[in-house]
Amino acid sequence: MYAPFTPRPFDVVLPDALGHPALGFRDGRWFRVGSDQQPPHPVAARAAILGNPHAAGPIVQIMCWWMRENPRHGHAVDLATELALLVGEMSRELSREMSRGGTRGTPVRELRAPRPALPARSGRY
């Protein structure tokens, strides 16, 4: 007997800025989801972050959680590489913006990295 395809549920579903489901995460991959009755389709981590800047923090946190839980999964290295490339790309963009005197209304002094924490006297962090 024919049974329609029913996708497995996602580990996490993130909403868009209006609260509607926008991204689903399963097996180390992001999927574009929505109410348009289209089946979910995979999106790169880069597209998930840049396409949903309001959710960039949770997107990265979920990716890191999955990589920590699945360190031996082959896709974990791919996901880490994709994230590292995006951080590099965004850092270069920020550096260019800062060299021109600021970024989109944010004063340069607010964009400088904080000083690193010093280790405790015992040598432990």
N, C-alpha and C positions, 0 to 999 in steps of 0.2 A: 504494500500500500504506500502511496506517495504521502510524505509528510513535508510540510513547508520548512525551509531553513529557519531555525530559531537560534540566534547567536547566544553564546554563553554570556552570562551577566559580567559586567565590568567589576574590577576590584574597587575602582573609584570613578565617580562621575562628577565633573566640575561644571558649574553653571557659567553662562555668559554674564555680561554686566546687568542684564535684566532678570537674571535668575532662571533662565531656561537652560536645560542641559545642552552643553556645547562640546565637551570633550569627555571621552571615556578612556580609561587606562586598564589594560589587561596584558599579562604575559610580557611586560616590558615595552609595550607599544601603546602609543596614543591613537585614538580614533576620533574622527569628527562625527558627532552624533547630533541629532536635532529632531524637530517635530515635522520635518518635511516628508516623512514616510520613506525616505531613502535609507538603504542599509548603511550602517556605519562603515566608513572607509578609513584606512590608516593614514596618518599624517606624521611627518618627521617631527622630532622633538623641537627643532628650530622653528618650524611652522607653528607648532602648538604654543610656544613661548611668545614669539613675535606677533602671532595672530590674536593672542589673549593676554596683553600686557597686565591687565588687572589681576590675572591669576598666575603671573610668572613665578612668584615665590612658592605657592603650593605645587605648581607643575614640577619645579626643580626638586622640591622636598620629596614628592612622590617618586620621582626618578631615582633619587638617592636611596630612599627606603627600599625600592625594588632591587637595586644593585647590591645593597647590603644583604638583603635576604636571599639573593640568587647569585653569589659571587662566581660560581662555576658555570653559570649559563653563558653560552657563547654570545648572546645578545648583550650581556652586561658590559662587555668591553666596547661594543659598538655604541651603546648608549652613553657611556662615559666619554668616548671620543667625540661624539656629536655634541655633547654638552661642553666639553673643553674647547672645541672649535668655535662654538657660539660665544662663549665667554671671551675668547680671544678677539673675535670679530667685534663684539660690543665694546671691549676695552679700547680697541683701536679707534672706533668711532667716537667714544667719549674723549679720548686723548686729542683727536682732531678738533672736536668741539671746544675743548678747554684751551687749546692753542689759539683759537679764534676769539677767546675772551669770555667764554661761558657756554652754557647749554640751555636752550629753550626756557629761559626765565629762572634757572637755578644758578645762584652765584657760585663762582668757582670755589670759593673757600668751603662751601658745604659739600663739595664733591671730593675733596681730598680724603685719602684713606686715613683711618684712625691709626694712632700709634699702636704697634703690637704690644700685647701684654707681656710683662717680664716674668720669667719663671720665678717661683718661690726660692728662697735662700737654700732650701734643701736640694735644689736641682730638679725637683718635680714640678709638674704643672698643676 
